[in-house]
């Protein structure tokens, strides 16, 4: 098949799929996300049942993901130092989860020759907002919330809301008796 024919078939496919997805979900996606099923990708990566990850996400190293985890588009999921994500988490668009750092190697001009690695752990039912960064070696406790754009540099206790750069605790997550509805109590 000639390159021009293949390109035309690809354009036709893209136009058809884009219209179908837009009509059903009112969204437009990058080409690869029309081709790659995000639940299939998660299964291929060995993630837990019901989990999904967009094709635009980058995944490196040893990553263990629980059940019913949603990993949004344009994320970096770095498991080179060991990354664990619990059940029921939402990892929003653009989030970076790191388990390595090359800072010391860089600023020493190579005198410190190693890239550092430490495991990162995300608990169960954790929400991480868009474009947040979680540094290597961090543990985020169950039922916590990391706000959009936050940079998490240290461990987060369970049921804590973290925001800012660097991230700091701004609220506690309380689950009321009616089906576990979350209530956020400001920390003073």
C-alpha angles and dihedrals in degrees: 000000000000119000091242091054092049091048091051092049090049092051091049091050091048093049093049095046093044091054093046094050093043092050093049102036105013094237141114120213140189112274095256092056089060089055104036118062108221093215090051090050090052091050091049089053091051095248120158124277115288094017123131137191129187118243090237089066119101117222123190134177130340107355122168115189126185130218127301095011119155115206112188130217126289095021128146112220106187115189097161088117095033124281127201124188117187130219124296098015128151115211104189129216116295096012117151118207111188135193097171140053132195094185097110092046091050101045092043090057089241096310087117094054102186134085107227121233131192129163119256121208127199112191129218123298094008120159116207114189128225118297095001118149124216113195125220119281095025123136117201114199126230121286094012129143126218112196125231113281094010120145110215111204101163141033119295120216118229117279095017130137113218126191139165141034107316092019118244133183112266103162145011121236113231121186112212124214095258103089095312096293107181121239121188115218113195118237112228 
